[in-house]
Amino acid sequence: MLREALVNLWSRDGTRGSSGGELWALNDVTFRIDKGEVLGLIGRNGAGKSTLLKILSRITYPTRGNVAVRGSVASLLEVGTGFHDELTGRENIYFSGSILGMLKSRVDAKLDAIIDFAGVSRFIDTPIKRYSSGMRLRLGFAVAAHLDSDVLLVDEVLAVGDGEFQKKCLQAMDNLHDSERTVIFVSHNLAAVEHLCSRAIWIDEGRLRTDGKPKEVIAAYMSTFGEARRHAVDLRDNTSRRGSGHIRYTKIEFLTPDGLSEPLICSGDSVVARLYFEAKERVENPIFGLEIHTQLGTLVAQLHTYNSGVDIPAIELGNGRMDLQIYDLNLTPGQYTISLFLANLGYMFHDVLQHCATLDVEPSSRYGFGRGVHGNPIISLGCSWHLSQNDKWLHPVMI
């Protein structure tokens, strides 16, 4: 692009970028996808996944090497990609169809299904510029999923939809197994990747690390989080992060409610997650957040100050810490990953760290010796049992 060319010229004359050197977003990434394959693309933030999709969709051209794509490509890389703001939703559907080389009659046949899937029938004749980001997303995915392209590229944008819409999207992608469309799916939801994809590729720091069966690739990827399994993790040198950087996490540690280092965390325990941070400037109304995921990336819990009713007027320049106390960690025994974020309202993120620490939850004697949770649930709910027989209440059994 002209803009990129000008930036490169500016960098070469020494006025910018003289100390940073070159950083290859992708380097020596070579693979082939056969017709009808559903390929999962996984990796940390900044690994090069989105750049790879942009190259495949011809939004960005590779510095060297080449890409051969046979057939038409539909991509959903950002909310409303390919839409014209001044056109209505209906007009944009036909516009997208024409870009893919479809006849108007074929778009007519898909129109009702697209509108129904997107759930925007009341606003289908309203200009796209008046749509919310969620409406644009729903319509964008509906168009990409229903119009007959040979290759479908889907980035992590599905994460901003609500639960019901995500379910519809995943179901639509699952149905693509029966078609002959080639799909490349980027997601941090590893359970979805394992379920939907016939093959997976792990990209790490711009290089292809593993290519194979989803379960094996996911296991290799998750094994790299072993360094984060300590109960205190230094985050200062973590490069897999995004955000403005105005305020950043520097360390996380898990403590007892008394503030002591917690060597063993058991199901049902009370735990304090102490989050250390550094503010490089004054930040007003910050939101501190922590997420707990299963090893396959399924979100178990999201805790943040805004939803907890905690309003923080401002964080001043300097270092600080935030203590998050979880009164009953009702997770079943197993290993979970921790993600952190610092934000403001309006989806402005200052720091996002995905899978930056690992939490090992051990079995407890909460239910008595030899009694615990069996099977594969995610959470263990505290409860009580009360027995009545012959119209008499017997002694309750508390759990």
N, C-alpha and C positions, 0 to 999 in steps of 0.2 A: 504494500500500500504506500501511497505518497507520503503519508504521515510517518510511517516506519522508516522510509528511506531518508527523510529529513532528520529524524532522530539519530539514525546510524551515522549520517554525515557529521552531525553535531558531536557525536561521541568520538569519531575518529580524529577530529581536529584538536582534541585534548581538553575541551572546555567542559566536558561532562563524561562521567564514567571512567576517568583515567585510573582510578584506584580500585574499581570493582572487578575489572577483567571481564571475560566472556562467561556467560552461563548458558549452557545448552539445555533448552526445555526438553528436547528429545535428542537422543544420540544413539545411532546404530540400532534402531528398532525395526525389525523385519519380521513379518508374519503374513500368512495367507488365510483368508476366510472363504470357505466354500459356500455355494448357493444353499440357502435354507438353514444355515447355522445361526444359533443364538449365542452370541459371544458376550461374556461378562468381562468388564474391564475394572480392575480394582487397584488400589494404591492409596497412599496418604495424600493429603492436600499438597499441591505443588509438585506432584510426581510427574505431571505431564499428560494426564488423561484427557483433560478438556482440550489441550493443544492438539493432541492426536485426533480428536473428533473434528476439530476445526479444519485440520489438514484434509481429512477424509471427505469432508463436506465442501471443500474448496473455498472456504472462507479465508484460510491462511495458506500460503504456499511454502513448501519446505525450502530451507536454505540450500540443502543438497539432498540428493536422492530423488526418488520419484514415487508416485502413488498411482496405481491403476484401479479404477472402479468401473465395473461393467454394469450398466443400468442406471436408472434414475435414483436419486438420493433424497429422502425426506429426513430432516433433522429437527430435533427439539433440544437445542443447546441452551437457550435462554428464553425467558418468558416472552412470548409473542414474536419469536424469531420469524422473519419473513413477512410479517404483517405490515400493512400500510395504514398509518394512524387515521388518515382522512376517509378511508373506506369503511363501510359497515361490516359487521360480522359476516353477513351473507356474501357480500362482495369479496371479502378476503378469502372465503372458502373457494370461490370460483377462481380468484387470483392465484391461490396456491395450486389449484388443480391445473391451471394453464401452464404454470412454471414446470410442473411435472410432465407436461405434454399430454394431458388427458383431454378428451373431447367433452364438450359441455353436457352431452347426454349422459356420460358416465358420472360426471359430478352430480347431475340431477338425481341419479339413482342412489347416490350416497348421502345426499343432503339431509334428509330427515334423520338418518342414523347419527350423523355428525352432530346435529343440533340437539338431539335427545341425549347423546352421551355427554356433551359439554354442559347441558343444563342451562343454556342461555337463550331459550326460546323467546322470552319476553324482550330481550335486548338484541335480537339477531339483526334488526335493521337500524341499530344505533351505531354511530362511528366507534371504531375500536379505541380511539383516544379517550373515550369516556368509560371504558371498561376498567375494573379493578385489576390488580395483578393476578388475582386468583381466577377471574373470568377469562383473562387472556391466556393463562396457562391451560385452563380446561379446554378452551377452544383450540389452542395450538396442538395439544396432544390428540384431541379428537380428529383434527384434520390429518395429522401425521399418521395416526393409526388406521384411519379408514380409507384414505386415498391410496391408490395402487402404485406405490413406489417399490422398486426392487430392493432397496436398502433403507433401513430405518436406524437412525442414530439418536439415542436418548441419553441425555446427561442427567445429573443429580437434581434437575429442576423439579422432579416429582416430590421432592422433600418439602416443598413449600405448600403443597395442597393439603386439604383436610383428610382425615382418616378415611372417610367414605370414598372420596375421589381417588386416593391412592389405591384403595381396594379395587375400584373399577379399572384403573390403569394397569395394575398388576394382572388382573383377570384378562384384560385385552391382550397384554403381552404374552400371557400363557397360551392364549388361543392362537398366537402366531406360530406355535410349534407345528400346527397342522397346515400352515401355508408354506409357500416356497420363498418367503421374504427372508432376507438376511438382516439380522438385528445385532447392533452393538449397544450394550446396556452398561452405563457407568453408574455405580451406586455404592454407598457405604453400608447399605443394608445387605450384609453378606448372606443372610438367610434367603433373601429374594434372589440373589445371584445364583446360589446353589440350586434353588428350586426351578428357576426360569431358564437357566443357561445350560447348554450342552457342552460348553467349553469356557475356560476362563484364562485371562492373561493378567499377570501382575506386573505393573510398571512401577519402578522405584528410581527416583532421582533421574528420570529421563531415559532409563534403560529397561529393557525387557528382562525381568528376573526369572519368571516361570510361566510356562504355557502348557496347559493340560486339562485334566478333569477338574471341575469346579471344587470338589471337596478337597483334593490334594493341593490345589493352588491356594485355597483359603487357609488350609492348615499351615502351609509354608509362610504365608503372609502374616498370620497371627503369631507365629513363633518369634517374629522379630520384635514383639512387644515384651519379650522376656525381661529386658532391662528395666521395664517399668513396674516390675512386680514387687519392688520394695515398698515399705510403708512410708517412705519419704522419697520424693522424686524431685530432682533439680530440673526445672523447666527453662532455665535461662538460655541454654544452647539448643533448644528444640527448634529446628528449622521448618517443621511441618505445621506451620501456623499461618493464619491470615488475619487481616484486620488492619485498622489504622495505626496501631502501635502506640496510641496516646497513653494507654494504660495496659500493662501486660502482667500475666502471671509469671512468677519466678520459681515457685515451689509449691508442692502439695504434700501434706503428711496426714496420716490417720492416727487419732489419739483417743484415749478414753475420755469420758465426760469430765474426769478430774484433771485432764491435760497431760496425762502420762502417755508415753509411746505405747502403741497398741501392737504387741507382737503377734497376737492371734485374734482374729475377728470371727465370731460365731454367729450363726443364724439367730436373729432376735435380739442381738446386742444393741446397746446404744453406742453410737460412734460419732466422733467429731472429725470432720474434714477441715483441716486448717489450710486456707488458701493464701499464700503470700503473693504480693503484687508490688509493682513499681509504676508510679504515675509520672510520665515525662512532661505532663502539663495538667492544668486543672480540668477535671472532667465533671460536668454537671449531670445529676440524675443517672448515675451508672446502675446497671443491672448485672449482678453477679449470678452465674448459673453453673450448674453441674448436672451432667447426664450419666446415667448408668445403663450400659448395654450388655447384652449377652455376648458370648464369644462369636456368634454369628451376626452381630451387629443389630439385633432387635432392641429397640428402645424399651427399657423396663421402667425407668422413672426419669423425669426432668424436674429439677428443683431450681427455682431462681427467686431472687428477692422480690421481683415485681408480683408474681403470682402468690407469694407468701405474704403480701401486704406490707412489705418493708420498703419504705421510701428513703433513699439516701440523697440528701440535697446536693452534695458535691464531694469529690475526692480531690484533695490538694496535691500539689507537686511533692513527690517523695515516695517512701516505702511504707507499706502497711500490710495488714493481714485481715482476713475475714474468716470467722469460724462458722461452719455449718454443722449443727448438731442434728443427727438423725436419731430419733428416740428409739425406734424399733426397726432395725434393719432386717425386715422380714423377707430376706432372700433365701432361697434354698441353697444348700451347700454347692459350691462350684466356683468358677472363675468368671469375673466380670471385668469389663473395661470402663474406664472413666474418661469422659470428655468434659472440657471446660469452655465457658465463653464469658466474655465481658462485652456488654452492649449498652445501647440506649434505645429508647422507643423509636419505632420506625425502621427497624432492621438495620441500624447502623452498628456494626461490630468493630470493637477495638482489638479483641483478641479471641481467636477460636483455635482450640487445641483438641483434635479428635483422637481418641484412644491414647491419651498421653500417660495414663497410669492403669495399673491392673489391680483389682481388688479380689483377694482370695477369701471366700466365705467358708468357714469350717462347720461341720455338724456341731450341734449343741445338745446339752442334756435338758433342754427346756421341757421336753415331753416325757422325761424319765429315761432310764438306761435302756438302750436298744429300741427306743421308739422315736420315730422321726418321719420325715417326708419321703415317700417313695414315688417312683415314676419320674417324670420329667416336667414338673411344673416350674414356673419361674419364681413365684412368691409363695410364702407361707403366711397365712392369715391367722392372727391371734383370735381366739374365739372361746366360747363357753358352751357346755352341753348341760341341759337340764332334763332329767328323766321323770316322767309321770306314769304311774301305774295304779289301776283301780281307783281313779280319781284322787290320788294322793301324790303330792310332789315329794320326790326323794331328794337326798342330798345332791346338790349340783356338783358336777365334775368340771372343774375350771381348767382351761388350757390357755 
